[in-house]
Amino acid sequence: MKKKIFITGAEGFIGSHITEKLLTLGYNVTALVLYNFTGDIGNLKYISKNNLKKLNIIFGDISDPETYFKNLKKTNIVINLASLISIPYSYRAPISYFNNNIIGTSNFLAACKNLNIEKFIHFSTSEIYGTPKKIPITETTPLNPQSPYAASKAAIDHVIKSYYYSFNIPVVILRPFNNYGPRQSRRAVIPEIICQILKKNIISLGDINTKRDFLFVEDTANAVLRVIKTNNILGEEFNIGSNKFFKIKDIVNILSKLIQKKIIIKIDKKKIRPFKSEVRHLLCDYSKAKKILKWTPSIMKKNFFKNSLLETIRFYEKNYEQLDKIYFND
């Protein structure tokens, strides 16, 4: 019998891809979608109709266990992606991030404390490392969050580990680097670049010299599957990334060639983060995930980065006009 899985943040970019993968493989999945008065299911609207009818969707909020606890009690595995995201907005509303990402997730952890859960898979972020003194970044790299968003994610990582040590909650933490792929919101750099290039020849960006390690979302979903299937990993943390990084201006050049447009970049000072808050470079050491989870990123395959970017471009060509109406959770 396939495991019963409870996933939060399922309506988001990464969450919808993981949900779709699990349903395709026959898992029994319950998705907690943040309550909204329109009944919008976010990116879950993009999964196949056959998978969608197999999915049990409930509306609620991780901050309030009353909205989901009866479903949680029937769960074998929890995957937690519920999080308030976007670094720029965290400068404007830091308390919202602390309330949602720390207090909200702590309430969710408390609800799981006395249940018979086999694994609690929590999604962290590479942003908690800040600009490291040494690269590539390993799981033992000191944490140095440089934004309120990153601070909230670093703090809840510590809370989650404390629940593992104190209450035996079977925690595994995944720390993805910069995901990209279809369904991602324009708050992220690759879809923002694509959407601008599709409409014009002069695009507006912030700092184009920062370096990021980009990971295709399908690889992230595969990492979750490896965590589900791998034994003796409770309490562990795993970086997942590509071990390759690109300057943002290099991504512009790659995308402009794929879209076949000559592009001029205009620097918009409003899009530049506070100097001390900007993470200059992120590069993942995924050797622990490779050794223990038997996971490797697909970028190692010939032409994969180009082909995955083309797949991403096709999504935005088809859905560009709808983007302002889509609710994204991650």
C-alpha positions, 0 to 999 in steps of 0.5 A: 500500500502506498504511503498517505502523504500530507503536503502543505503549500501544495498550491505553490510552484514547487509544491504543485510539482511534488504533488503531481509527481506523487499522484502520478506514482500512486501515492494517497495525497492530501493537500493543504491549501491556504484558505482564500475566499475564492477557492483558488487552488493556485498551481494545482490547476495545472496538474492533469485532470486525472491526477487532480481528481485523485487529490484530496484538497483541504483549505486551511492554515498551518497556524490553525491546526483545527483546520487540518488536524483530522486529516493530519492524524491519518498521515504517514509522511508530512511534506512542509512547503507552507511559507511566506516567500519573496525576499523583497517583500520581507523588507517591507513586512518582516513581522509577517514573515516571523509570524507565518514562517516561525510561529505558524510552522511551530504550531504545525510541528506541535500538531504533529508531535504526538502522531504516528508520522514516519517522516516530516520533510521540511523545506528550507532554503539556501538563502539561510547561508547568506554570502558564504566565506567559502564555496561550494556550500555544504550542510556545515557552512555557518548560517548567515541569513541576510534578509528577514525572509532568510532569518525566518527560515533559518530560525524555523530550521532550528526549531524543527531540529529542536523538535527532533531532539526533544520530541522525536519528531522524525524530521528531514530538512531539504535545502534547495538552491534556486529552483526554476521551471514552469509555474514559478512566479515573476518574483523569481529572476528566471521567469521575470527575465523570460516575461520581460524578453517576451514583450520587449527588447529593453529589460529592467533588472537589479544587480546582474552580477550576483551568482546563483546555483539553479536547480530544475523543479523536477529535480527537487521533486525527485529529491523528495522521492529519494527522502521518502524511500531512504531509511536511517536519515532522520534528523539529517539536512541535505543541500540540493543544487547543481554545483554550477552557478551563473551570473544573472547577466549570463542567464539573460544572454542564454535566454535571449538566444533561446528566445531569439531576441537581442536584449539590452539590460537597463539597471533599475536601482529600485530592484537592487537589494540593500547592499548588506542584504544581497547574497553575492553568490550561492553554489551548492555542494550536493555530495551528501545528497548524492552519497546518502539519498543517491540523488544527482541533478539532471544538469549533468546530462548533455543539453539539459539546462538549455532544454529545461529553459526551453520548457520553462519558456514555453510555459510563459509563452502560453500563460503570460497573460494569466500570471497576475491572476495566479496565486503562488506559494513558492 
